[in-house]
Amino acid sequence: MVAKKMLYKDTENKMLGGVCAGLADYFMIDPTIVRLVWAVFAMLYGIGVLIYIAAWIVFPDKNEVV
């Protein structure tokens, strides 16, 4: 049986809410890259902040998923 990939907040490797660390784990890349891309979108368009807050509220914690 293949495990289903799910988005979640990684509260063990978090800097703020764990959203970027969870996304990095989902896409199997370094969390620093996700944080830098997210920061660029937040500075350029401002929508990144709203999406981050929404993801922080909606995404479950890692220990709830695993």
C-alpha positions in Angstrom: 0.0 0.0 0.0 1.4 3.4 -1.0 1.3 6.1 1.7 -0.7 9.1 0.8 1.3 12.4 0.9 -0.3 15.1 3.0 0.5 18.7 3.8 1.1 19.5 7.4 2.9 21.9 9.8 6.2 20.6 11.0 6.3 22.0 14.5 9.6 20.3 15.3 11.6 22.2 12.6 9.6 25.4 12.6 10.8 29.0 12.6 7.4 30.6 12.9 4.5 28.3 12.4 6.0 25.3 10.7 4.2 25.8 7.4 7.4 26.2 5.3 9.1 23.2 7.0 6.0 21.1 6.3 5.9 22.2 2.6 9.7 21.4 2.3 9.1 17.9 3.7 6.2 17.4 1.3 8.3 18.4 -1.8 11.4 16.9 -0.3 13.6 20.0 -0.5 15.5 22.1 2.0 13.2 24.3 4.2 15.5 27.3 3.7 14.6 27.3 0.0 10.9 27.3 0.8 11.4 30.1 3.4 13.3 32.3 0.9 10.7 31.8 -1.9 7.9 32.5 0.6 9.7 35.7 1.8 10.1 36.9 -1.8 6.4 36.4 -2.5 5.5 38.1 0.7 7.6 41.2 -0.1 6.7 41.4 -3.8 3.0 40.7 -3.7 2.0 40.7 -0.1 -0.3 37.8 -0.7 2.3 35.4 0.7 1.5 36.7 4.2 -2.2 36.0 3.9 -1.6 32.5 2.4 0.9 31.7 5.2 -1.6 32.7 7.9 -4.4 30.6 6.2 -2.0 27.6 5.9 -1.0 28.0 9.5 -4.7 27.7 10.5 -5.7 25.0 8.0 -2.7 22.6 8.0 -2.8 20.0 10.7 0.3 19.4 12.9 2.7 16.7 11.9 1.9 14.5 14.9 -1.8 14.5 14.0 -1.1 13.2 10.4 1.5 10.6 11.0 
